[in-house]
């Protein structure tokens, strides 16, 4: 435990209260018993999603028929977002907060489903949330674009200019240098060292922010920028050292590259997400604004699989290193962390969560256990280990990757727990004692209820299969017994977490 001089709270190097301390002896015995084929870092939650993903179309069919006729569909959410005006932003005395979404994320008013509007950040922007005097802004960047491209889009969106990806970068990765123009709609045109911003990133949004600060320090856009334009960086369940799930999605274990052959499972995953949000079959792949025009890939290209595959092949988008799939690998993050330092005038905070538990698998259980977590390596990814922190995860990101960037550079990041923060902010202590301690990767955003309740609870075939897998996961020890089903973090718990975060940021000087 270390004391933070600014806010007076402690840093816990062991943020999950349910996990035992690391033991080299137990890890070694675990490795010998389980063998080198064990894919130890991918938790049960992702296995469940993988089962759901491949059954999307046969189970859901054409959801357009569900949205026609009959009773009016119920709104997907009752969130009422608070959007500050430019006048309020101009006159504010505290640095505003910019929220940056992760993989497959979307910006304000970009997700209008047949059943209603969806807000990625849910209670983080809701009118009933206590913002502690802070003004909160939502950014919109490419949902599958690289950290570099997302950072360039984020900068242009805030200051109000045309996106400039950089001459050398664009030549290297074979795409246009310039992108969308935000000149007529800046988020915060007064941004400077004297008027810095707080940044909060979920998932891939965390490293997107770190990349942005790195480019600011380099004065990448020749505007006199530096790292002090960023007051704080908050990473929520961010894969700062990469996500082992990227290999399950198709990235090569040895190189980290994605490859065009893996576009089928990628599109299948998008189809499943679209089905969960109620989109007709012919609209699911266009539910997100893909923002890949600089690669000469249009929004309409996603409606035709053959055309999309051709565009992807011609552009080289999925073949190289300038995409989010590669940036989420351990190979990419190892290089990224060696280049991107922590800067002295910035406060760094990470929030971790887990929905799985460490267990040593008994020999007779090895068969079904390895079926769920199997991955054969000829070369282990850089930075990966057999420690508990790499096996415990939130379903997509190992705990070790959520805590702090690894590598040779010194770090100042303070690490806290999402469920503990939510519980500590409960006014009624009896409520605090009963809050959910196991949060998954989507529990801090809109998918907390929409995705899993929409898919798992409402479709009997999937629900029964998911519950059967859940029971297997419990018997094997991968899931805590109190996690009886998916998506059971309440809106109140989520709101308490964001209120606690805003309280911390408001106290920074």
N, C-alpha and C positions, 0 to 999 in steps of 0.2 A: 504493500500500500504506500503510495506517495502522495504528499499534500500539494495541491495546486495553489499557488500564491495569489492568483487572481480572484478565484471564486470560493476558495476554502473547502472544496470537496475533494474526495480522495479518488485516486486512480487504482482500480483493482486489476491486477495483471491476470486474474483468474475470474473473468466476468460472469461465467456461468456457475451459479452456486450449486448446481446438481452434478457437476463433473468432478471426478477424483483428480488429485494432482498427477502430473505426468510421471511415468516410471519407465526408465529405459529397459529395465528387466522385463516388465510386463509387455511392453511394446515388442521386444525382441522375441519373447515366447509366442506372442500373438502372430508375429510374422512367420515364425517357423511352422506353427501349427496350421496357419491358413494358406501358406504358400505364396509365391510371387504373382499368382494370377488374381489376387484380391484387389478389386477396385474399391479401396476403403473409404474414399472421400465422398462418394455420392450417396446421399441419404435416401430414406424411403420415400419422401415426398415426391422426388423427381421420378422414382420408379412408378409411382401412382400416375403421375402426369403422362409418362411415356405410354402406359397402358391406355389411357384415355385418348391420347393423341392419335393413335393409329386406328381408332374406332370412330373417328369424328363423323364422316359422311354417312356411313350406313345407319348410325344411330340417330343422327339429327335430321337427316333428310333436308328437304327444302323448307327452311324456317319461315320463308315468306308467307306460306299458307297460314302460319300461326299468327301472323300480325294482321291478317285481313279478316274483317267481319268479326262477329261475336262481341264479347266484352272488350272495352277499351283496356289495352295493356297497362299494368301498373308501372309507375316510374321506377327506374332502376335505383334511384337514389333520391334522398330528400336533402342533399347538400345544397346550401345556398352560398356560393363563393363570394368572398369579399375582395373586390378589385379596387385598389387605390387609384385615384386620379393623378394626373401629372401635377396638378396644383398641390395636392397633399404631399406628393413625393418631393416637390421643390421646397416645401416649407418644413419638412420633417427634420428633427434634430438628431435622431438616431439613425444609424445605417440601416437601410432596408434589407430584407432577406430575399434572396433569389433561390427558388426551388428548381432543381435540375433532375429530370426523370431518367430512368434507366432503359434497359433493353425493351423493345416493343412499347415504349412509352409514348406519350402524346401531350401536347400543350393544351392551354385553355380553349374550350369550345371546339376542339378538334374531333372529339368522339361523340357524335350524335347517332345513337343507335335507333333501330325501329321501336325500341321500348323506352327511349328517353336519353337524355344527355348524361354522360359519365365524366366524372372529374377524377383524374389520376391521383391527386393528392388528398382527396376525401376530406377528413376533418382538419387537415393542416391548413385549409383555406376557408373553412366553414364559418359562417357568421356567429355561430354559437361558441366558437373557440376563443379562449382568452389569449390574445396575441401579445400581451404585456407591453403595449405601446408600440410594437414594431409593425411596419408596413411590409406586406408579403407579396412578392411577384412570382409568377410562373413562367419558366422558359420553355421553349419548344425547339428541340434539336432532332437530328436524324435518328430514328429508332434503331437502325442497325448500322449507322455510320461509325467510323473510327473515332477514337478519343480526339485526335487532332482535328478532324473535320467538325466534330461536335463542338469543340472549344472555339473554333473560328466562327461557327454559327452563333454560339452563345455571345461572343464579344460583339458581333455586328448587331445582334438583336438588342443588346443592352444600350449601346451608344447610339444606335440608329444610323447604319451605313450598309453598304453592300458587302456581302460576305467575301472575304479574300482569304483563300486557302494557302496562299504563298506560291510564288513562281516555281521554286525548286521542288517543293512538295508536289505540286500539280504535275510537273513534268515527270517526276519519278513514278507517280502512281497513275499517270495517263488519264487525267480528267481535267475539266475546265478549271481555270484559276478562280473565277468569280461565280458566285451563287446568288441566292435571293437578296433582294434589296429591302432593308428595313428603315430607309431614310425617313419615311413618313410616319413611322410608329415605333419610336424608341421606347424601351422600358424605363431607362433612367439616364437621360442625356447628360446629367451633371456628374457622372461617374469620374472619379479622379482619386489621387492620393489623399486629398483633403476631404473627399466625400466617398469613403470606401464602402464596400458592400459585404454583408454576410452571405455565404453560399451554403446551401444544404443539398446534398445529393443522395438519392436512393440508388443502390445497386451501381450500375455503370456510371451514374451521375457523379459518383464520388471521384473517380479518376478523371472524368471529364473536367471537373473543377480544378483538380491538381494540374492537368495539362494546360488549362487556361491560365493559371497563375504562372506557370513556367514560361509560357509565351509572352505574358505581360512583362516578366522580368527581362526577357530578351528584346523587348520593344519590337515584337514581330511585325506589327502593323505601322511602325514609324509614327507613332502618336505620342511619344514621350511617356510611355507606360512603365510601370515597375510592379514588383510583387506586392508592394504596400497598398495597391488598389483593393486588395482583398483583406478584409478585417478578420474573417474567420472562415474555416473550412470544416463542415460537418459531414461525415460520411456515415450513412445509415445502411448497414448490411452490405457494404461495398466490397467488391472483390479486389482489394488493393494489391494482392499477390496473385490474382487470377482465380478462376473458378474451374474446378475439375469437371464440372458439368459440361464445359465447352467440348471436351473430348467425347462425351456421350452424345452430344449433338452432332458430331462428325468431324471435329478438328483432329488433325493428325497428331498422335501422341509425341512423335519425334520432332516435328517441325512446327506444329501449331497451326499450319495452314488449313483452311476449310475445304476448298475444292468444290468444283461445280457439281460433282456427283452427289453431293449432300443436299442439293436444293430441294429434293423431294420431301425429306422429313422436315425441313425448314418450313416449306409451304403447308405441309400437313399440320404443323403446330399452329400456324397462322389461321388455317381453316377452323381448327378447334376453338381458338380464341374468338373468332368471328361468330361461331355457332353459339358460344356461351353468351355473347352480347346480343343475340337474336338477329344477326344479319342473314339475309337470304344467301344461298350458295353462291350465286353469281356476283355477290358484293363483298364477300368475306375478305378476299385478298386485297381489297381496296379500302378496308375500314380504317387503316392507318395512312397518314400522309408520309410516304416513304422518304421524300426529300432527297432523291438520288439523281436529280436532273443534271448535276455537274458530271455524272458518269454517263449521261445520255440515256438514262433509264427513267421513263415517264411513269406517272401514276397509272395510266391505262395499260401499260405493259404487264402489270400484275394481274390483269383480268384474263390473260391468255397465257397458259403455262409454256407452250412452245415458244411464243414470242419472248416471254420473260427469260427463258433459258438462253435463247439466242442473244438477247441484249446483255445478259450477265457474262456470256462467253466473249462477246465482242469487246466489252468494256474492261474485262479482267477484274471486276469488282470483287468477286468471291475467290479469285485465284491468288491474290496477293496479300499484303499486310495492311491495306488501308480499309479495313472493315472491322466491325465490332466483334465478330466471331473470333478473329485472330487476336484482337486486343484483350479479350477475356481469358486467353490462355496463360499458363504459367510462363511459357517462353517469352511472350510479349511483355508481361508485367515485370519479369526479371530485368529486361533491358530498360523498361520505363522507369522503374524504381532506382536504377543506377544513374539516371539522368535528372530526375526531378527531386529536388531536395525540399525540406521544410524551411520556410523563410522566417527570420527572427521576429518580424512585426505582425505575424499572423498566429491566431489561436487555432489549434487543430484538435478536433474532437471526433471520435468514432463511436458508433453504437452497434453492439453485436446482439445476436439472438440465435437460438437454436431450437430445433424441433425434433432432435434425435439425441440418443444417448450412446455412450461408448459401451461396448460389450466384448468380451472374449468369447468367440464362438466355440461351442463344444464340437468335437469331431463329428458326432452323428448328425449335427445340424448343418454341417458345411455345405451339403449339396444345395438345398434351397437358398441358403444364405448367399452363397457365391453366385447363384443364378441371378439374384437381385443386384449384386454389387460387382460382378465380374468384369474385368478388363485386363487384357493380356499386354504386358509391356516388354518390348525389347530394350527400351531405354526409359528410365523413369523421368518424368518432367522435372525441370530445375526447381529446387526449393521445396519439393514435396517430401514428406517424411511419413513415418508410421506412427507418429505421435497422436495422442487423443485429439489435439486441437485440429488436426487435419481430417479426422474421422467424424467428429461432431460438426453438424452444419445446420443451416436454416432451410435445407432442402435444395439449395442451389449453390450456396457459397460456404466453404469450410470456415469454421470459427477462426482458424489461424490466419485466414486471408482477410477477415473482417476487422481484426484488431488494430493492425498498424502495418505500414509498408516494411518489407524486409529489405535486405541488401546492405551495402557498405556505408550508406549515408546515415548520419545521426538523425534521430526522430524525436519530436516533442509531442506526439499525439497522445491525448488523454482518452482512455478507453472505458466506456460504460456499457451497461446492459439495458436493452430496450425494455424488457418486462419489469426490471427493478425500478427504472425511471418512472414507468407508468404507475407502478404500485406506490412509490414514494409520494406521488402527487395526488393520491386519493385523500380527500378530506375525511371520509369515513374510514377509519382504520380497520373496521370489520370487512369493508370492501377490499382494502389493500391486502388482507390476508387470503382472500379467495380469488384474486386475479389469476389469469392464465399465465403460467411461467414459461410456456413453450410457444414461441411465436415463429411462424415460418416467413419466408422471404417476402411474401405478398401481404402480410398482415398490416403493414404500415401504409398501404395504398388502397385504391379502390377494389382491387382483386381480393381484398380481405373477405368479402362476402359474395361479391358478384360472380367471380369465376367459379369457385368451388361450390357454392350453393347453387349456382346456375347449372353446373354440369353434374356434380356428384349427387346432389340431393333431389334434383327434379327428373333425372333420367334413370329409371329403375335398373336397366342393365348395367350402367356404369356404377351406380350407387352400390349395387350388390357386389360387383367385382372389386370396387375400391374398398368396401368394408371387409371383404375377405382378405385382401392384401394387407389391410390395416391390422387384422388379427394375426396374420403371419408375422408382420413386422414386430408386433408386441411380443409374440412368443420367442422371436429371435433376439429380443432385447433392443431393437433399433429405435423404437418409439416409446416414450414414457407412457405408462399405463393410464395416466389421467387424460391423455390426449385421445379421447374417445372417438372423435371424428375430425374431419378437416374444417378449417375456417371457422373457428369458434372464438376468436378474439373479438370482443365486443367493440362497438363504435365508441363507447365511453372509455374503454381502456386505451384505444388508439388516440382519442382526443387528449386524454391525460398525458400521454407520452409527448405529444406535440406542445402542449401547454408547458410542460417541464422544460422542453428544449428551448422554447421561446423565452422562458424565464431566465435561463442560463445566458442566452445571447444578449438579452437586454441588460445584463449586469456587467458586460464587458466594457472596459474603459479604453 
